[in-house]
Amino acid sequence: MTLAPEAPTQTHDLQVRTDAEGKPLAIRHDGRIWVVDPDTESQHWSGSDAHWDSRRTPFVGHGGQVSTEYWRVQVRLGSTSALRTFTLRREPLSPLWFLEHVSDSD
């Protein structure tokens, strides 16, 4: 039996453009540019996990805690396309973004 760590799949072609405060404005995913809808409110939070639970290595000086930044944003391809919800994740001190979840908006 082979054991593999559980981790969200990294989206290799994911790029996120942010404003000066770090809020996502647009996301390039699967060759498409998704624009964050300015008429919806983005959700932002951070979480800390013990590195032995998350299977991630803590950065030097963070002790046994790993802080992760999350954003849940409403995006669309164009002004008339349907909204979708993207949940994004970024590890501390890393320039890489990961796509945690995608869903259709209600």
N, C-alpha and C positions, 0 to 999 in steps of 0.2 A: 504494500500500500504506500502511495506517495502522498505526502502532506505538503500542501502549498499554502503560504500565508494569504489570509484574506485581506485584500486591499482593493480600493476602487481602481478601475482600469484607467491608465493614463491615456489621455487623448493627445497623440503626438503632434497634431496640427492645430492645437488650441493656442490662440493668442488673444490677450485681453488688453484693450486700450482703456486707461483709467484717467480720471481727472486728477488735479493736484493733490486731493485728499485721499486718493486711492480707490474711489468708487468706480466700478466698471461702467463704461459708456458704450462699448461695442465689443463683440466677441467674434473672432474668426474661427469657425468650426466646420469641418468637412467641406472646405472650399467655399463656404458662404459666409457673409458678414451679417451677423445678427445685431441689430441696434437695440440698446436698452431703451424701453419706452419711457419717455420723460413724464408721462401722465400717471405712472404707477410708482408706488413707493418700494424701494429696494430694502431688503432685510440684511442686516450685517451683524455677525456675532463671531465670537472666538471660543474655542474650546481647548481644554487642557486634558490630556490623557497621560497616564503613566506609560512610559515607553514600553514596558513589558506587556501591557495590554494592547497597545496599538501596533506593536511590532515595528516601530520606527525608532531611530536613534535620536536621543535628545542632543541638542546643540550644546557645546561647551558653555558652562555657566548657567544652564537651565536646570541643573540637578536632575531629578528623575521625571520631570514634566516636559511634555511636548505641546506647545501652543500651536493651534491651527486656526487660520482665518477663513471664515465662510461668508459668501454672499449669495442670496437668493434674489434673482432679478427676472423681470418680465421682459422678454425680447420678441422682436418680430423682424422678418426679412424686408418688408416694405411697409408703406403706410396703410395698405389695405389687407395685409396678411394677418392671419390669426396669431394671437399672443401665445408664446410658449414660456415655460418657467425653466430657467437654468439654475442649478445650484453649483456654485464654484467653490473650490478649495485651494488654499495656498499655504504652504508650510512656512514657518518663520525663516527669515533671511534668505528665502529662495525666490528667484524671479519666475519660476514655473507655476502655471496654473493647471488645475485638474478639474475635469467636469465630473461632478459627483452624481448628478441626476438631471434628467430632462423629462418634462411632462407637459401635456397640453393644459392651458389655463382654462378655468371655468368661465 
